[in-house]
């Protein structure tokens, strides 16, 4: 059985791409930044009778207010002040 006594060559370090402007953070630093904060209101447990405000895209208030009729860990049925009931994920609601 033949043996190979040649040393294994080491890989060269890959070159970093140029920075878009002087003083910019290198890609290796940007990858280590903390994740975005969790949407507001997601850690509050809703119970029937709670007043809530509707949340739109990116947690922006949409000026709709209502009362929780039913709730579980993920969803809540809300009776809105100006119209009927609607089931929404709790991440789209904020307790007021």
N, C-alpha and C positions, 0 to 999 in steps of 0.2 A: 504494500500500500504506500503510494507516494505521499510525502509530506511537503507542505508548502512552508518554507522558512522565511518568506518575504514579509517584512513588517507591513501592517495595515496602515495606509496613509490616513492622516487626520484630515477631517473636513475643514475647509476654510470657513471663517465666519462670514455670513452673508452680509453684503454691504447694506447700510441703511439708506432709504430713499432720501433725497434732499428735502429740507424743511421748506414749507410753502413761503415763509417769511422769516427774517432774522428774529430770534428769540422765541420762536414757536416751540411748543412741547413736542419732543420726538414721539413717534408712534408707540414706542415701548412704554413711555410714561402715560400716554392717553389710555392705554388698555387697562391700567391699574386704578383708574378713578372709581369712586364708589357708585353703586347703582342709583338711579333716580329715586326720590322719596315715594313712598306709597301714597295712593290717592287719599285725600282727607275723608274721614268718616267711615273708613272700612273696618276699623277696629271696634266700633261701637255696636253692641248687640241690640237689635230692635225688638220691641215687644208690642203687642196690640195696644193701641191708644197713644203711642208716641206720635208727636208731630214731626214731619220731615219736610225737607226742601229737596226738590229734584235737582239732579246734576246732569249736565250735558257732557259734551266732548271735553276731555282733559280736566274733568272735575269742575268746570265753570257752572255757577248757579244758573238755572233757567227760569227763575222767578215763579215756579209752581210750588204750592204748598198743599199738604194733605195729611191724612191720618192713617197710620198703619192699622189694617184690619186683621191680617195674618202675617206671620213671619217664621222663617226657619233659618238655618245657618247661611244659606246662600241668597234666597229671594225674600221678597215681601210683597204682599198685596196692599196697595195704597188706594184709599178713597180720596181723590183730588178734590179740592174745594170747588173748582169751576166745572168739573165734568165727572165721568164715571170712574170705575176702578181699573187699575192696571197692575200687572205683575212685573216687577223690575228687579234686577240684581241689586243687592244691598250696596254694592260699590257705586251705584248711581244715586244713592240717597244719602242725605246728611241729616242727622238728628238736630232739631232746633229747640 
